Amino acid sequence: MELDTERLERILAAVKVDLGITSTAYDVRLKAYIEAAVGDMERQGADFSLETAETNQLITAHASWQWRTRDTREGMPRALRFSLNNLIFSQKMSEGG
């Protein structure tokens, strides 16, 4: 799923705050990280078609983690994995399956 422009801009702003980036120099690259984060989590079963504070925060956290670990390739933090799993499970339960 591709994020609409307004949602992408809101998440970009949150990612930049999280990373302490004030310049626009990295915007294109950060947007790519955001899109990659959404794709990665959707492959794992998350649905981001509905915009909520929870889903936007999860996208922000995932993209920020990817940015911070781009050189080290450290594994996903447990808290982030826990949040992603909770979202996936709650979405599956609300679907009835």
C-alpha positions as CSV (number, residue, x, y, z in Angstrom):
1,M,0.0,0.0,0.0
2,E,1.3,3.4,-0.9
3,L,0.8,6.2,1.7
4,D,-1.1,9.3,0.5
5,T,1.0,12.4,0.3
6,E,-0.4,14.1,3.4
7,R,0.0,11.0,5.5
8,L,3.6,10.5,4.3
9,E,4.4,14.2,5.1
10,R,3.0,13.8,8.7
11,I,5.0,10.6,9.2
12,L,8.1,12.2,7.7
13,A,7.8,15.1,10.2
14,A,7.5,12.6,13.1
15,V,10.5,10.6,11.9
16,K,12.6,13.8,11.6
17,V,11.7,14.8,15.1
18,D,12.5,11.3,16.4
19,L,15.9,11.4,14.7
20,G,16.6,15.0,15.5
21,I,16.9,16.0,11.9
22,T,15.9,19.6,11.0
23,S,17.2,19.8,7.5
24,T,15.2,18.9,4.4
25,A,18.4,17.4,2.9
26,Y,17.4,13.8,3.8
27,D,13.7,14.0,3.0
28,V,13.8,11.9,-0.1
29,R,15.8,9.2,1.6
30,L,13.7,9.3,4.7
31,K,10.5,8.9,2.6
32,A,12.1,5.9,1.0
33,Y,12.7,4.4,4.5
34,I,9.1,5.2,5.5
35,E,7.8,3.4,2.3
36,A,10.1,0.5,3.0
37,A,9.0,0.2,6.6
38,V,5.3,0.1,5.5
39,G,6.1,-2.6,2.9
40,D,8.1,-4.7,5.4
41,M,5.4,-4.6,8.0
42,E,2.7,-5.3,5.5
43,R,4.6,-8.4,4.3
44,Q,4.5,-9.5,7.9
45,G,0.7,-9.1,8.0
46,A,0.0,-5.6,9.2
47,D,-2.6,-3.4,7.5
48,F,-2.0,0.3,7.2
49,S,-4.9,1.2,5.0
50,L,-6.7,3.0,8.0
51,E,-4.8,5.9,9.4
52,T,-4.7,5.9,13.2
53,A,-2.3,7.3,15.7
54,E,-1.1,3.8,16.5
55,T,-0.3,2.8,12.9
56,N,1.4,6.1,12.2
57,Q,3.5,5.8,15.4
58,L,4.5,2.2,14.4
59,I,5.5,3.3,10.9
60,T,7.5,6.2,12.5
61,A,9.3,3.9,15.0
62,H,10.1,1.3,12.3
63,A,11.5,3.8,9.8
64,S,13.5,5.5,12.5
65,W,14.9,2.2,13.7
66,Q,15.9,1.3,10.1
67,W,17.6,4.7,9.7
68,R,19.5,4.3,13.0
69,T,20.7,0.8,12.2
70,R,21.4,1.3,8.4
71,D,25.1,0.6,9.0
72,T,24.9,-2.0,11.7
73,R,21.9,-4.0,10.6
74,E,20.9,-4.7,14.2
75,G,17.8,-6.8,14.7
76,M,14.5,-5.2,15.5
77,P,14.1,-4.1,19.1
78,R,11.8,-6.2,21.2
79,A,9.5,-3.3,22.0
80,L,9.0,-2.6,18.2
81,R,8.5,-6.3,17.5
82,F,5.9,-6.5,20.3
83,S,4.0,-3.5,19.0
84,L,4.0,-4.8,15.5
85,N,2.8,-8.3,16.6
86,N,0.1,-6.7,18.8
87,L,-1.2,-4.7,15.8
88,I,-1.2,-7.7,13.5
89,F,-3.0,-9.9,16.1
90,S,-5.6,-7.2,16.9
91,Q,-6.3,-6.6,13.2
92,K,-6.7,-10.3,12.6
93,M,-9.0,-10.7,15.5
94,S,-11.2,-7.9,14.4
95,E,-11.4,-9.5,11.0
96,G,-12.7,-12.6,12.7
97,G,-9.8,-14.8,11.6
